């Protein structure tokens, strides 16, 4: 099982990879802030996300299922020179977005975002920019306002009087300390971080420099919509997202952390960067390959994996589908742009597939 978490939604005042520790009290405060913000929107299981278009009022819950069409696009030119951020989409590494139009009057859009910052995602592909510009309502998994981010940050920490050291076995705590020392991160950084929150951040520790200097794609979209005067919001609540992992027992959380550390050791041994691998999948926009990669995240033969797949994907996909449909039907004359993690938009049980079964016609769009 590999789970990767949506990253910081706020700028965090941390210097990447310091060469020496600051005074304990100051380092502790700053480090706790870093990890608190890094666990914001903790349910995202992939660094890839898609935004499908939402349908119009004519789509009915009992209507026959319609196919999901795909619009052909020009393939990148082989051996093309490196492209700058202003280059045409056909010559950039970001070959195709996970973007669906849901037919209606006007149409709406579902876009699969990636919960990481990366220079290769700037600027937006033309089709994504047009869909965003044409939409009056922009919805993410959660609202990305300061109040929500603050609540997520505080709830990623253990209550006063409890510490990570007291929550997990001694050998597991020692492994965490070893990992932090190797990355020049003060131990105080995780002193009160919840076990599941730490587990979901392990694979991001080698990418702190990017996380504190650039904005994730979904945050860029949300802020652009807000600045343009569009209506913004979220499909889920903080309580709903937090319960996905907070509801795990202490033993289950420790098992999740142990497995994540084991995976990190294996990645290092094999020279693998799972974050970069997922980013490359996202940039390529290959639906089949990305869907197959997501399918390997959980091993259904293992009880914890099966539980997490149900909570993180299956249950949330249904909630998202219901709420996307409800939003569209409530204001059918307003174009909606819905941005959620890509894993929620690919596969037979995805939001895209569920909307199609309910009678919406969805068309996957190209880059231009």
TIFI-996651 format. One record per residue: x, y, z of N, C-alpha, C in turn; residue in one letter. Coordinates in pm, whole numbers, padded with zeros to 5 digits, always signed. Layout:
N
XYZXYZXYZA ...
***
This chain:
368
+00084-00119+00000+00000+00000+00000+00087+00124+00000X +00053+00215-00088+00124+00344-00087+00020+00454-00084X +00028+00539+00016-00064+00651+00027+00017+00778+00032X -00016+00874-00053+00055+00999-00053-00044+01111-00030X -00008+01206+00051-00100+01305+00106-00093+01439+00039X -00206+01507+00036-00205+01645-00012-00120+01728+00081X -00044+01821+00019+00056+01892+00098+00007+02028+00143X +00100+02102+00198+00072+02231+00261-00014+02322+00175X -00113+02384+00237-00196+02481+00169-00162+02622+00215X -00058+02635+00289-00016+02767+00335+00136+02775+00332X +00188+02895+00325+00332+02911+00327+00383+02885+00468X +00487+02805+00478+00540+02765+00608+00682+02818+00623X +00712+02892+00729+00843+02955+00745+00950+02857+00793X +00990+02767+00704+01094+02671+00742+01203+02672+00636X +01328+02679+00678+01437+02668+00583+01459+02521+00553X +01460+02481+00425+01480+02341+00394+01620+02294+00433X +01625+02171+00492+01749+02106+00525+01849+02196+00599X +01816+02243+00716+01914+02323+00791+02033+02239+00828X +02147+02303+00843+02268+02227+00875+02284+02207+01024X +02211+02282+01106+02219+02263+01249+02084+02296+01311X +02058+02243+01431+01931+02265+01497+01929+02402+01563X +01809+02463+01564+01792+02587+01636+01770+02554+01784X +01757+02658+01864+01726+02637+02005+01598+02555+02016X +01591+02459+02108+01479+02366+02113+01342+02431+02112X +01320+02535+02191+01186+02592+02199+01143+02652+02067X +01232+02725+02004+01199+02788+01877+01183+02683+01768X +01275+02588+01763+01267+02482+01663+01140+02402+01680X +01103+02375+01805+00983+02297+01830+00859+02365+01777X +00847+02495+01804+00729+02567+01756+00723+02569+01605X +00835+02599+01542+00837+02608+01396+00813+02472+01333X +00876+02370+01387+00862+02237+01331+00719+02185+01344X +00658+02209+01458+00519+02165+01474+00430+02235+01373X +00456+02363+01348+00377+02435+01247+00392+02371+01111X +00514+02333+01076+00539+02272+00945+00457+02146+00928X +00469+02055+01026+00399+01929+01011+00248+01945+01022X +00204+02042+01098+00060+02065+01106+00005+02108+00970X +00075+02198+00903+00027+02243+00773+00044+02134+00667X +00147+02052+00679+00168+01948+00579+00058+01842+00581X -00014+01829+00691-00119+01730+00695-00255+01788+00658X -00257+01911+00612-00383+01970+00569-00443+01888+00456X -00573+01872+00460-00648+01790+00366-00590+01650+00359X -00593+01584+00468-00517+01461+00488-00571+01340+00415X -00686+01347+00355-00742+01229+00293-00693+01203+00152X -00626+01296+00089-00588+01277-00050-00490+01161-00061X -00521+01062-00142-00436+00943-00145-00340+00945-00262X -00346+01047-00345-00255+01048-00457-00212+01188-00486X -00098+01203-00551-00055+01336-00588-00111+01372-00725X -00200+01290-00777-00264+01317-00904-00412+01338-00879X -00474+01438-00947-00616+01459-00930-00678+01505-01059X -00807+01477-01081-00875+01518-01202-00999+01599-01172X -01041+01687-01265-01161+01766-01245-01258+01741-01358X -01360+01653-01341-01457+01623-01445-01563+01732-01453X -01621+01746-01572-01727+01844-01589-01856+01793-01533X -01935+01884-01479-02061+01846-01418-02175+01872-01514X -02277+01790-01509-02385+01796-01606-02490+01901-01578X -02583+01915-01671-02689+02013-01657-02812+01953-01594X -02921+02033-01588-03041+01991-01516-03114+01879-01588X -03085+01857-01715-03155+01753-01788-03113+01613-01747X -02994+01602-01685-02948+01470-01640-03030+01426-01521X -03081+01302-01525-03166+01252-01419-03102+01135-01349X -03134+01118-01221-03076+01011-01142-03115+00876-01198X -03235+00867-01261-03279+00738-01313-03258+00725-01463X -03185+00818-01525-03163+00813-01669-03067+00701-01704X -03076+00647-01826-02985+00540-01865-02843+00590-01870X -02749+00502-01843-02609+00539-01844-02564+00579-01983X -02479+00679-01990-02425+00723-02118-02276+00706-02117X -02218+00693-02233-02075+00667-02242-01994+00790-02207X -01869+00766-02166-01775+00874-02140-01686+00886-02263X -01705+00992-02340-01629+01009-02463-01491+01063-02434X -01401+01043-02527-01266+01096-02516-01232+01171-02643X -01184+01292-02627-01144+01374-02741-00997+01349-02771X -00966+01316-02893-00827+01289-02930-00746+01417-02924X -00620+01405-02887-00533+01522-02881-00402+01492-02952X -00330+01596-02985-00202+01580-03050-00100+01526-02951X -00026+01425-02986+00075+01368-02899+00199+01455-02896X +00275+01457-02786+00398+01535-02781+00496+01488-02888X +00572+01580-02941+00670+01546-03043+00789+01476-02979X +00829+01362-03036+00942+01288-02981+01069+01370-02991X +01151+01361-02886+01280+01431-02883+01265+01581-02897X +01154+01635-02854+01135+01779-02861+01227+01847-02762X +01271+01969-02789+01357+02040-02695+01283+02070-02567X +01360+02094-02460+01298+02127-02333+01210+02249-02350X +01091+02243-02289+00995+02351-02304+00992+02437-02179X +00982+02566-02199+00969+02657-02086+00825+02667-02044X +00797+02741-01939+00660+02749-01888+00562+02813-01985X +00613+02893-02082+00522+02959-02176+00512+02884-02308X +00570+02767-02316+00568+02690-02441+00430+02633-02466X +00396+02604-02593+00267+02541-02623+00254+02410-02548X +00130+02373-02516+00107+02252-02438+00165+02129-02506X +00167+02125-02640+00213+02007-02711+00362+01982-02692X +00438+02082-02648+00582+02063-02631+00622+02061-02485X +00527+02068-02395+00557+02067-02253+00545+01927-02196X +00603+01906-02079+00594+01775-02015+00452+01743-01972X +00373+01844-01939+00234+01821-01904+00157+01799-02033X +00142+01674-02072+00089+01640-02204-00063+01650-02212X -00131+01610-02104-00277+01608-02109-00334+01614-01969X -00439+01693-01949-00498+01701-01814-00601+01592-01793X -00626+01559-01668-00739+01473-01633-00859+01566-01616X -00920+01598-01729-01026+01698-01732-01145+01644-01812X -01261+01646-01748-01384+01603-01814-01484+01717-01819X -01554+01727-01931-01667+01819-01942-01794+01739-01918X -01879+01789-01832-02011+01728-01813-02110+01812-01892X -02172+01749-01989-02257+01822-02082-02377+01883-02009X -02409+02003-02046-02521+02076-01988-02525+02214-02046X -02620+02293-02004-02631+02431-02053-02634+02525-01934X -02516+02574-01894-02384+02553-01954-02322+02422-01906X -02212+02379-01970-02143+02260-01920-02068+02290-01791X -02036+02184-01717-01952+02196-01598-01830+02108-01618X -01738+02110-01523-01610+02041-01543-01563+01969-01417X -01503+01854-01439-01435+01779-01333-01287+01776-01369X -01205+01821-01278-01061+01827-01306-00986+01752-01198X -00897+01664-01238-00815+01592-01143-00690+01671-01111X -00681+01717-00989-00565+01796-00949-00455+01707-00894X -00339+01764-00881-00230+01701-00809-00208+01785-00684X -00189+01719-00571-00179+01791-00445-00036+01832-00412X +00042+01858-00514+00181+01898-00496+00213+02017-00585X +00312+02095-00546+00360+02202-00635+00465+02147-00730X +00466+02197-00852+00568+02156-00947+00571+02258-01061X +00691+02300-01099+00706+02402-01203+00650+02355-01337X +00645+02223-01357+00594+02170-01484+00443+02188-01497X +00377+02227-01391+00233+02249-01394+00198+02396-01410X +00296+02477-01445+00273+02619-01467+00315+02656-01608X +00234+02734-01680+00098+02772-01645+00000+02656-01668X -00127+02680-01643-00228+02578-01669-00235+02547-01817X -00270+02423-01848-00295+02390-01988-00414+02471-02039X -00415+02504-02169-00522+02590-02222-00662+02540-02192X -00686+02410-02205-00821+02356-02182-00862+02374-02036X -00768+02357-01944-00799+02375-01802-00828+02521-01772X -00747+02610-01828-00768+02753-01805-00902+02798-01859X -00940+02750-01977-01069+02789-02035-01185+02739-01948X -01173+02614-01901-01280+02557-01818-01293+02637-01688X -01181+02673-01629-01183+02752-01506-01243+02889-01532X -01201+02953-01639-01253+03087-01672-01403+03084-01697X -01452+02975-01757-01593+02968-01796-01684+02932-01679X -01628+02890-01568-01708+02843-01455-01736+02954-01354X -01855+02952-01297-01893+03049-01196-01868+02997-01055X -01868+02864-01040-01852+02801-00909-01731+02708-00915X -01640+02720-00820-01521+02635-00814-01520+02564-00678X -01516+02430-00684-01522+02348-00563-01401+02257-00556X -01337+02252-00440-01228+02158-00414-01282+02049-00320X -01192+01959-00277-01236+01858-00180-01282+01926-00052X -01204+02021-00007-01238+02104+00110-01221+02250+00072X -01290+02341+00140-01258+02482+00122-01111+02504+00159X -01043+02595+00090-00902+02618+00118-00878+02755+00179X -00977+02802+00253-00962+02930+00321-00875+02913+00445X -00833+03025+00502-00740+03021+00615-00801+02950+00736X -00930+02970+00761-00992+02908+00878-00991+02756+00867X -01020+02704+00749-01019+02559+00729-00879+02504+00743X -00782+02573+00686-00644+02525+00696-00598+02524+00842X -00638+02626+00917-00600+02631+01057-00663+02516+01135X -00789+02486+01106-00855+02376+01177-00790+02243+01143X -00757+02222+01016-00689+02099+00977-00554+02085+01046X -00483+02197+01054-00351+02194+01118-00362+02156+01264X -00456+02218+01335-00467+02191+01478-00514+02049+01505X -00600+01998+01419-00653+01864+01441-00558+01754+01397X -00447+01791+01336-00345+01693+01302-00252+01666+01421X -00272+01741+01529-00188+01726+01647-00261+01651+01757X -00185+01580+01839-00241+01509+01953-00287+01608+02060X -00382+01569+02144-00426+01658+02252-00311+01685+02350X -00323+01791+02423-00223+01824+02525-00207+01708+02622X -00084+01680+02659-00058+01571+02751-00026+01440+02684X -00042+01433+02553-00009+01311+02477+00102+01343+02378X +00181+01244+02346+00293+01265+02254+00307+01144+02163X +00374+01165+02051+00399+01056+01957+00472+00941+02026X +00566+00975+02112+00646+00873+02179+00559+00777+02260X +00453+00830+02318+00366+00745+02400+00261+00670+02318X +00249+00705+02190+00145+00646+02105+00190+00523+02029X +00321+00505+02011+00370+00396+01927+00477+00317+02001X +00505+00192+01958+00608+00111+02022+00745+00179+02015X +00830+00145+02110+00962+00210+02120+01046+00191+01996X +01043+00072+01937+01125+00048+01818+01078+00132+01700X +00948+00154+01691+00894+00235+01583+00930+00382+01604X +00924+00427+01728+00962+00565+01758+01109+00588+01726X +01194+00489+01754+01337+00501+01724+01359+00514+01573X +01282+00440+01495+01295+00450+01349+01255+00589+01301X +01153+00646+01360+01111+00781+01323+01223+00881+01353X +01284+00868+01470+01392+00959+01506+01510+00948+01410X +01543+00826+01372+01651+00804+01276+01620+00870+01143X +01497+00855+01098+01455+00916+00972+01467+01068+00978X +01422+01127+01088+01427+01272+01100+01570+01324+01105X +01655+01255+01182+01796+01300+01191+01863+01296+01055X +01831+01194+00975+01892+01183+00842+01852+01298+00751X +01739+01360+00782+01689+01470+00699+01701+01606+00769X +01777+01609+00879+01804+01733+00952+01675+01801+00999X +01579+01721+01043+01453+01773+01094+01452+01757+01245X +01426+01863+01320+01426+01853+01467+01325+01751+01515X +01359+01668+01614+01264+01571+01669+01135+01637+01718X +01145+01763+01762+01025+01833+01810+00920+01848+01700X +00964+01831+01575+00871+01845+01463+00754+01750+01472X +00777+01632+01530+00671+01533+01535+00630+01498+01678X +00672+01578+01773+00647+01546+01913+00500+01524+01943X +00412+01603+01879+00268+01589+01905+00187+01561+01780X +00252+01521+01671+00180+01489+01548+00109+01355+01564X -00014+01347+01518-00087+01221+01524-00016+01117+01438X -00026+00992+01479+00049+00885+01414+00011+00874+01266X -00117+00873+01236-00159+00858+01097-00113+00977+01013X -00112+01098+01074-00069+01217+01000+00078+01208+00964X +00159+01159+01056+00301+01140+01026+00320+01035+00917X +00245+00926+00927+00259+00818+00827+00232+00870+00686X +00135+00959+00673+00099+01009+00542+00198+01111+00488X +00292+01155+00570+00388+01256+00526+00527+01202+00498X +00552+01077+00529+00686+01023+00518+00745+01043+00379X +00668+01012+00274+00722+01021+00139+00745+01164+00093X +00693+01263+00168+00710+01402+00129+00832+01468+00191X +00898+01399+00284+01006+01464+00358+01123+01506+00269X +01143+01435+00159+01253+01472+00069+01213+01584-00027X +01093+01636-00012+01045+01741-00103+01005+01868-00027X +01059+01885+00093+01020+02000+00174+01054+02133+00107X +01165+02139+00036+01204+02265-00026+01096+02315-00122X +01044+02225-00205+00939+02265-00299+00810+02298-00225X +00782+02224-00119+00656+02242-00047+00647+02377+00021X +00761+02433+00062+00757+02561+00134+00786+02680+00044X +00812+02657-00083+00841+02768-00173+00742+02781-00288X +00659+02678-00312+00563+02681-00421+00425+02639-00371X +00323+02676-00446+00186+02641-00408+00140+02517-00485X +00069+02426-00416+00012+02310-00485-00086+02355-00593X -00105+02271-00693-00192+02305-00805-00333+02337-00758X -00389+02258-00668-00526+02282-00628-00541+02414-00552X -00440+02452-00475-00446+02580-00407-00439+02695-00507X -00355+02681-00609-00348+02783-00714-00485+02803-00779X -00552+02693-00811-00684+02701-00874-00784+02772-00782X -00783+02732-00656-00877+02788-00559-00855+02938-00542X -00730+02977-00528-00700+03119-00508-00732+03200-00633X -00705+03143-00750-00736+03215-00874-00887+03237-00886X -00964+03135-00849-01109+03148-00855-01158+03253-00756X -01104+03250-00636-01143+03347-00533-01110+03488-00577X -00989+03506-00630-00947+03639-00673-01030+03691-00789X -01085+03598-00870-01166+03637-00984-01311+03663-00945X -01342+03649-00816-01477+03676-00770-01574+03562-00790X -01523+03441-00815-01610+03326-00833-01655+03273-00697X -01763+03197-00696-01808+03130-00575-01718+03009-00551X -01660+02996-00431-01568+02886-00402-01616+02809-00279X -01576+02684-00271-01615+02601-00157-01558+02462-00168X -01614+02369-00092-01565+02232-00091-01678+02132-00092X -01646+02008-00130-01744+01901-00134-01757+01830+00000X -01652+01837+00082-01650+01763+00207-01628+01859+00324X -01645+01804+00444-01619+01881+00565-01491+01832+00631X -01435+01912+00718-01315+01872+00791-01342+01746+00873X -01457+01741+00939-01491+01623+01019-01490+01497+00934X -01549+01505+00816-01556+01387+00729-01418+01340+00688X -01331+01433+00652-01198+01393+00611-01117+01340+00728X -01125+01404+00842-01047+01361+00957-01087+01222+01006X -01216+01190+00999-01264+01061+01049-01208+00943+00970X -01167+00967+00848-01113+00858+00767-00996+00792+00837X -00906+00872+00893-00788+00816+00960-00796+00823+01112X -00864+00926+01163-00876+00938+01308-00952+00820+01367X -01036+00756+01287-01113+00643+01334-01033+00514+01343X -00909+00514+01297-00826+00395+01308-00784+00373+01453X -00773+00248+01492-00727+00218+01627-00579+00254+01640X -00530+00257+01765-00389+00286+01788-00301+00183+01718X -00340+00056+01723-00262-00050+01658-00263-00034+01508X -00377+00004+01451-00386+00024+01305-00301+00142+01261X -00301+00248+01339-00218+00364+01304-00070+00329+01310X -00030+00253+01411+00110+00211+01421+00147+00121+01305X +00056+00033+01265+00083-00055+01151+00098+00025+01022X +00016+00130+01007+00026+00216+00889+00160+00287+00886X +00204+00340+01000+00333+00408+01007+00447+00311+00980X +00442+00192+01036+00548+00093+01015+00558+00056+00867X +00443+00033+00803+00444-00003+00661+00499+00112+00577X +00466+00234+00612+00515+00349+00537+00667+00362+00551X +00719+00339+00670+00865+00342+00691+00933+00229+00615X +00871+00111+00615+00926-00001+00538+00933+00035+00390X +00825+00096+00340+00822+00137+00199+00931+00240+00170X +00948+00335+00261+01050+00439+00242+01189+00377+00235X +01214+00278+00320+01344+00209+00316+01364+00138+00183X +01257+00076+00135+01266+00003+00007+01286+00100-00109X +01215+00213-00107+01233+00313-00213+01378+00361-00217X +01435+00389-00099+01573+00437-00093+01670+00332-00147X +01647+00208-00109+01735+00099-00153+01731+00085-00305X +01615+00104-00363+01598+00086-00508+01615+00216-00586X +01642+00326-00516+01660+00454-00584+01533+00509-00646X +01421+00486-00579+01290+00529-00631+01242+00653-00556X +01188+00747-00630+01123+00863-00572+00974+00852-00606X +00890+00802-00514+00749+00780-00546+00673+00906-00581X +00714+01019-00524+00646+01145-00555+00673+01184-00700X +00798+01174-00742+00832+01207-00881+00765+01110-00977X +00758+00983-00941+00692+00885-01028+00544+00920-01048X +00477+00959-00938+00336+00996-00950+00318+01125-01030X +00410+01219-01011+00403+01342-01089+00418+01314-01239X +00507+01224-01273+00525+01191-01415+00399+01126-01472X +00335+01040-01394+00209+00981-01439+00105+01090-01463X +00098+01183-01370+00002+01292-01382+00029+01376-01506X +00154+01411-01526+00191+01495-01640+00161+01426-01773X +00181+01295-01779+00155+01221-01903+00007+01214-01933X -00076+01208-01828-00220+01206-01850-00274+01078-01909X -00199+00968-01897-00243+00839-01950-00342+00777-01851X -00467+00770-01891-00572+00725-01799-00551+00580-01755X -00520+00492-01849-00506+00350-01816-00388+00325-01722X -00273+00385-01754-00155+00363-01671-00174+00421-01531X -00236+00539-01523-00258+00601-01393-00357+00521-01311X -00463+00473-01376-00562+00390-01307-00498+00263-01253X -00412+00201-01335-00343+00079-01291-00252+00107-01172X -00186+00223-01174-00097+00258-01063-00177+00275-00935X -00292+00340-00944-00377+00358-00826-00427+00224-00773X -00451+00131-00865-00505+00000-00825-00407-00076-00737X -00277-00042-00745-00178-00113-00664-00159-00050-00526X -00227+00059-00499-00208+00129-00372-00258+00047-00253X -00361-00032-00277-00418-00111-00168-00416-00259-00204X -00385-00342-00107-00390-00486-00123-00516-00535-00052X -00622-00570-00127-00749-00606-00064-00742-00731+00022X -00633-00808+00010-00620-00929+00092-00577-00895+00235X -00534-00769+00256-00491-00725+00390-00600-00639+00451X -00635-00670+00575-00751-00605+00637-00737-00453+00647X -00617-00405+00682-00600-00260+00694-00611-00193+00559X -00551-00254+00457-00561-00198+00322-00707-00195+00276X -00779-00303+00300-00919-00309+00259-01001-00201+00328X -00974-00180+00458-01045-00077+00533-01015+00061+00478X -00887+00088+00450-00850+00219+00399-00905+00243+00259X -00905+00141+00176-00962+00158+00041-01109+00197+00051X -01181+00134+00142-01322+00166+00158-01340+00309+00208X -01262+00346+00310-01278+00479+00370-01225+00591+00281X -01108+00569+00222-01041+00675+00148-01099+00693+00009X -01133+00581-00056-01180+00589-00194-01329+00563-00208X -01372+00440-00178-01508+00398-00211-01615+00486-00145X -01605+00503-00014-01706+00582+00056-01705+00727+00012X -01586+00783-00004-01576+00923-00041-01618+00947-00185X -01593+00851-00274-01638+00865-00413-01789+00880-00420X -01859+00802-00339-02006+00811-00339-02051+00946-00286X -01989+00991-00177-02026+01121-00122-01999+01232-00223X -01883+01227-00287-01849+01330-00386-01947+01329-00502X -01982+01210-00549-02076+01201-00661-02210+01262-00623X -02262+01225-00506-02390+01279-00461-02386+01431-00454X -02276+01485-00403-02270+01630-00381-02243+01707-00510X -02167+01648-00602-02151+01713-00732-02286+01722-00801X -02360+01611-00801-02491+01610-00865-02586+01709-00797X -02584+01710-00665-02673+01801-00593-02641+01947-00625X -02513+01980-00632-02473+02118-00662-02520+02159-00800X -02502+02069-00896-02540+02103-01034-02691+02118-01045X -02763+02025-00984-02908+02030-00996-02969+02149-00920X -02900+02194-00815-02950+02308-00739-02938+02438-00818X -02831+02451-00898-02810+02571-00980-02768+02528-01120X -02859+02472-01197-02825+02414-01328-02778+02517-01431X -02803+02644-01407-02761+02747-01504-02626+02806-01470X -02559+02750-01371-02425+02796-01334-02324+02687-01368X -02216+02724-01432-02110+02628-01466-02025+02602-01342X -02002+02474-01313-01923+02432-01197-01789+02373-01242X -01686+02404-01167-01553+02347-01189-01516+02276-01059X -01510+02143-01063-01489+02063-00943-01352+01998-00951X -01267+02027-00856-01129+01978-00855-01108+01884-00737X -01085+01756-00767-01058+01657-00662-00939+01572-00705X -00888+01491-00613-00774+01406-00644-00805+01310-00758X -00707+01285-00842-00728+01204-00961-00777+01065-00932X -00735+01009-00821-00776+00873-00788-00927+00862-00777X -00994+00974-00748-01139+00971-00734-01210+00975-00869X -01137+00995-00977-01198+01012-01109-01166+00901-01207X -01089+00802-01164-01047+00695-01255-01097+00561-01205X -01144+00479-01297-01185+00344-01260-01336+00325-01259X -01378+00200-01242-01519+00165-01249-01602+00222-01135X -01538+00251-01021-01611+00304-00906-01583+00451-00882X -01535+00519-00983-01496+00659-00970-01616+00752-00977X -01591+00878-00947-01695+00980-00958-01739+00995-01103X -01644+00989-01195-01677+01000-01338-01770+00887-01380X -01733+00763-01345-01816+00647-01383-01953+00654-01319X -01959+00697-01193-02088+00704-01122-02180+00808-01184X -02125+00922-01222-02208+01024-01285-02260+00976-01420X -02176+00904-01495-02219+00850-01624-02335+00752-01605X -02327+00670-01501-02434+00574-01475-02564+00643-01436X -02553+00764-01385-02673+00839-01346-02730+00922-01461X -02672+00907-01579-02728+00972-01696-02655+01092-01748X -02548+01132-01683-02469+01244-01733-02379+01199-01847X -02359+01285-01942-02264+01257-02049-02136+01332-02019X -02025+01259-02007-01897+01319-01976-01800+01295-02091X -01725+01396-02125-01628+01389-02233-01492+01429-02179X -01395+01341-02191-01261+01380-02149-01200+01471-02254X -01140+01579-02208-01086+01682-02298-00935+01666-02312X -00883+01732-02416-00740+01730-02440-00671+01850-02378X -00549+01876-02423-00467+01980-02363-00500+02119-02416X -00535+02127-02543-00551+02259-02607-00690+02317-02589X 
***
